[in-house]
Amino acid sequence: MSLAVLSEIEKTVSHLPHNEQLRLIEQLVHHLREDLMVSDEVEQATFESQLAAMATDPEIQNELQKIDREFVATEVDGLEN
């Protein structure tokens, strides 16, 4: 949005009574928070979907098995619960 448009909006809002300006700000904050919550939920769902895909990926499963084999000696050294 251009600076001219923002300036025009600010000028228009400044002509509103203070209670209407406050109401407008509260509505804007409310909408911004809703948008952020939706965005966070989408990001979380995407992350979980990617994690699930990784968990079923044969290459990743093979790599995890290799790591398990590398650390098997550590598991039997008595340090594990």
C-alpha positions as CSV (number, residue, x, y, z in Angstrom):
1,M,0.0,0.0,0.0
2,S,1.4,3.4,-0.9
3,L,2.3,6.1,1.5
4,A,-0.3,8.4,-0.1
5,V,-3.1,5.8,0.6
6,L,-2.0,5.4,4.2
7,S,-1.8,9.1,4.7
8,E,-5.4,9.5,3.2
9,I,-6.7,6.8,5.6
10,E,-5.0,8.4,8.6
11,K,-6.5,11.8,7.6
12,T,-10.0,10.3,7.2
13,V,-9.8,8.5,10.5
14,S,-8.6,11.6,12.3
15,H,-12.0,13.2,11.4
16,L,-13.8,10.5,13.4
17,P,-14.8,11.1,17.0
18,H,-12.3,9.5,19.5
19,N,-14.7,6.7,20.5
20,E,-15.1,5.7,16.8
21,Q,-11.3,5.9,16.3
22,L,-10.8,3.6,19.3
23,R,-13.5,1.2,18.0
24,L,-11.8,1.1,14.6
25,I,-8.4,0.3,16.2
26,E,-9.9,-2.4,18.4
27,Q,-11.5,-4.0,15.3
28,L,-8.2,-3.9,13.4
29,V,-6.4,-5.5,16.3
30,H,-9.0,-8.2,16.6
31,H,-8.8,-9.0,12.8
32,L,-5.0,-9.0,12.9
33,R,-5.0,-11.4,15.9
34,E,-7.5,-13.7,14.1
35,D,-5.3,-13.7,11.0
36,L,-2.2,-14.5,13.0
37,M,-4.0,-17.4,14.8
38,V,-5.1,-18.9,11.4
39,S,-1.5,-18.4,10.0
40,D,0.0,-20.2,13.1
41,E,-2.5,-23.1,12.7
42,V,-1.7,-23.4,9.0
43,E,2.1,-23.4,9.8
44,Q,1.6,-26.0,12.5
45,A,-0.5,-28.3,10.2
46,T,2.1,-28.0,7.5
47,F,4.9,-28.8,9.9
48,E,3.0,-31.9,11.3
49,S,2.3,-33.0,7.7
50,Q,5.9,-32.8,6.7
51,L,7.0,-34.6,9.9
52,A,4.5,-37.4,9.2
53,A,5.9,-37.7,5.6
54,M,9.4,-37.8,7.0
55,A,8.5,-40.6,9.4
56,T,7.3,-42.8,6.6
57,D,10.1,-42.0,4.2
58,P,12.2,-45.1,3.7
59,E,15.5,-43.2,3.3
60,I,14.9,-41.5,6.7
61,Q,14.0,-44.8,8.3
62,N,17.2,-46.3,7.0
63,E,19.2,-43.4,8.3
64,L,17.6,-43.7,11.7
65,Q,18.4,-47.4,11.8
66,K,22.0,-46.7,11.0
67,I,22.2,-44.1,13.8
68,D,20.6,-46.7,16.2
69,R,23.3,-49.2,15.2
70,E,26.0,-46.7,15.8
71,F,24.8,-45.9,19.3
72,V,24.0,-49.5,20.4
73,A,27.2,-49.6,22.4
74,T,26.3,-46.5,24.3
75,E,22.9,-48.0,25.2
76,V,24.5,-51.0,26.8
77,D,27.2,-49.1,28.8
78,G,24.9,-48.7,31.8
79,L,24.2,-45.0,31.3
80,E,20.7,-45.5,30.0
81,N,17.9,-45.7,32.6
